[in-house]
Amino acid sequence: MSRVRLPATYFEELYARSADPWQFTTRWYEKRKRALTLAALPRPHYRSAFEPGCGIGVLTQELASRCDRIVATDIVDEALRGAAARLAGVPEPPSATVELRRWALGDDWPAEQFDLIVLSEVCYYLDAPGLRTAVDELLGHLDSGGTVVCVHWRHPVSEYLLTGDEVHAIVGGHPGLAIQAQYSDDDFLLEVFTPAQPECRSVARAEGLV
C-alpha cells in the first residue's frame, strides 16, 4: 500500500548543504533534549533498541551505553556515513553493537523484536494514516514490557506533514499504548509509553518501593 511521507530528496538536499543540517552537535537545545530523553527512559539498560531516523548518530552514540544492541536507520546515505564515522569513535569500554541500515518509518518493519523503540523527530514525516499504520506495526515488534520514547519539535514546519502535537495525539491515542512519563515545554514534547496492560508499572513499583 502506498504511504504518504516526505520524499528522500528533501533530506538528501539538506545533507548536501550541511553534514549536520539540524546542528545536533552544537545546539544546546539538542543537547538538552537528548539529556532529557535519556533521563526519561524507565530502565537502566535495554537488550535491543530500534532508532528510525538516526541522522548522523548523535543520539545513537549516547544510547549506546544503555543498550546491548541498536539498529539505527536513516533514508540518506550521507547521514549513515556520518553516523558510522561517529560511532567508530565510541571509546572503550565496549558499548552497544550498532547496526546501521537504510530504512525509513513507513517501510516494512524488520522481522525482529525490540525492547526499546526511539521515535525522535521522525514521525511528522508521515501523514496521519501512515503514522497510525506505523504505530500498529510498531506494536508487533515491541516486547511486552518494552519502552517507546517519542520526542518531537512543537513549532510548525511548513514542509512537515504533521505537527509535533498532532504526532503525539496520534501515538498517545493508540489503544495499544499506555503513557508512563511525559515532559513538555514550548519547544518539544517528550512522552514515554509501554504496551497497554492492566497495570502500567512505574519505576518505583518495578523496584518494589511501593
C-alpha positions in Angstrom: 0.0 0.0 0.0 1.3 3.4 -0.9 2.0 5.7 2.1 2.4 9.5 2.0 5.7 10.8 3.5 8.3 13.4 2.8 10.5 12.2 -0.1 14.1 11.2 0.4 15.1 14.1 -1.9 14.0 16.5 0.9 16.6 15.1 3.3 19.2 14.5 0.6 19.2 18.2 -0.2 19.6 19.1 3.5 22.7 16.9 3.8 24.1 18.2 0.5 24.1 21.7 2.2 25.4 20.6 5.6 26.9 17.5 7.2 24.8 18.4 10.3 21.7 20.1 9.0 19.9 20.3 12.3 23.1 21.2 14.2 22.8 18.2 16.6 26.4 18.6 17.7 26.4 22.3 18.5 23.0 23.5 19.7 22.2 23.5 23.4 18.6 22.8 22.5 19.6 19.5 21.0 22.0 18.5 23.8 19.4 19.3 26.5 16.7 17.4 24.6 18.9 14.3 24.4 19.7 14.5 28.1 16.0 14.7 29.0 15.3 11.8 26.6 17.9 9.5 28.2 16.8 10.5 31.7 13.2 9.6 30.9 13.9 6.0 30.0 12.4 3.9 32.8 15.0 1.2 32.6 18.8 1.5 33.1 19.6 -0.9 30.3 17.9 -2.4 27.2 18.6 -5.6 25.2 17.8 -4.4 21.7 16.8 -0.9 20.6 15.4 0.4 17.3 16.0 4.0 16.2 14.4 5.2 13.0 15.8 8.4 11.5 19.1 8.3 13.4 20.7 11.0 11.3 24.4 11.4 12.0 24.1 9.1 15.1 24.4 11.7 17.9 21.6 10.2 19.9 22.6 6.7 18.9 26.0 7.3 20.4 24.5 8.3 23.7 22.1 5.4 23.7 25.0 3.0 23.2 25.9 3.0 26.9 22.3 1.9 27.8 21.8 -0.9 25.2 23.4 -4.2 24.2 22.4 -3.7 20.6 21.0 -0.9 18.5 19.5 -1.0 15.0 19.7 2.6 13.7 18.3 3.7 10.4 18.1 6.6 8.0 16.9 7.2 4.5 20.0 9.3 3.5 23.3 7.6 2.7 25.3 10.6 3.7 23.7 10.6 7.1 24.5 6.9 7.6 28.1 7.6 6.6 28.3 10.3 9.2 26.8 8.0 11.9 29.3 5.3 11.0 32.2 7.7 11.4 30.8 9.0 14.7 30.2 5.5 16.2 33.6 4.3 15.1 35.0 6.7 17.7 32.9 5.5 20.6 35.5 4.9 23.4 36.0 1.8 25.5 34.6 0.1 27.5 32.6 -1.6 24.8 29.1 -0.3 24.4 26.2 -1.4 22.2 26.7 -3.3 19.0 25.2 -0.8 16.4 23.9 -1.9 13.0 23.2 1.0 10.6 20.6 0.4 7.9 18.9 2.3 5.1 15.3 2.3 6.2 12.5 4.9 6.8 9.5 4.9 9.0 6.7 3.7 6.7 8.8 0.9 5.2 8.0 -2.7 6.1 9.4 -3.4 9.6 12.3 -5.8 10.1 11.4 -9.2 11.4 12.9 -8.5 14.8 11.7 -7.7 18.3 12.9 -4.8 20.4 12.6 -3.7 24.0 13.2 -0.1 23.2 11.9 1.9 20.2 13.0 5.5 19.9 10.8 7.9 17.8 12.8 11.1 17.9 11.9 13.9 15.5 10.8 11.4 12.8 7.0 10.8 13.0 5.9 14.0 11.3 7.5 13.0 8.1 4.5 10.7 7.6 0.9 11.7 7.1 -1.7 10.8 9.8 -2.9 7.5 8.2 0.7 6.4 7.6 1.7 7.2 11.2 -1.3 5.3 12.6 -0.3 2.3 10.5 3.3 2.6 11.6 2.2 2.5 15.3 0.1 -0.5 14.6 3.1 -2.2 13.1 5.4 -1.0 15.9 3.4 -2.9 18.5 4.1 -6.1 16.7 7.8 -5.6 17.1 7.9 -4.3 20.7 8.4 -6.7 23.7 5.5 -6.9 26.1 7.5 -5.0 28.7 9.2 -2.7 26.3 9.5 1.1 26.1 8.6 3.5 23.3 10.0 7.0 23.7 8.5 9.7 21.4 10.1 13.2 21.1 9.1 15.9 18.7 9.5 19.6 17.9 6.3 21.6 18.5 6.8 24.6 16.3 5.3 24.5 12.8 7.5 23.5 9.8 5.7 24.1 6.6 7.2 21.0 4.8 6.2 18.6 7.5 3.1 16.5 7.1 2.1 16.8 10.8 2.9 19.0 13.8 4.6 17.6 16.9 1.4 18.0 18.8 -0.5 16.1 16.1 2.1 13.3 16.2 1.8 12.9 20.0 -2.0 12.9 19.8 -1.9 10.0 17.3 0.7 8.0 19.2 -0.7 8.7 22.6 -4.2 7.9 21.4 -3.4 4.4 20.2 -5.2 1.9 22.4 -2.2 -0.4 22.4 0.0 2.0 24.3 -0.1 3.4 27.8 1.7 6.5 28.8 4.3 6.1 31.5 6.0 9.5 31.6 5.9 12.9 29.9 7.6 16.2 29.6 6.6 19.3 27.6 7.7 22.8 27.1 7.1 25.4 24.4 9.7 23.7 22.1 9.2 20.0 22.3 7.1 17.1 23.7 8.6 14.0 25.2 6.5 11.0 26.1 7.3 7.5 27.2 4.9 4.6 26.5 4.7 1.0 27.3 2.3 -1.6 25.8 -1.1 -1.2 27.4 -1.5 -3.6 30.3 -4.0 -3.9 33.2 -1.3 -2.2 35.4 1.3 0.1 34.0 4.2 -0.3 36.4 6.1 2.8 37.4 9.9 2.8 38.0 9.3 2.7 41.8 6.8 -0.1 41.5 9.2 -2.1 39.3 11.8 -1.8 42.1 9.4 -2.8 44.9 9.4 0.7 46.5 5.6 1.0 46.6 
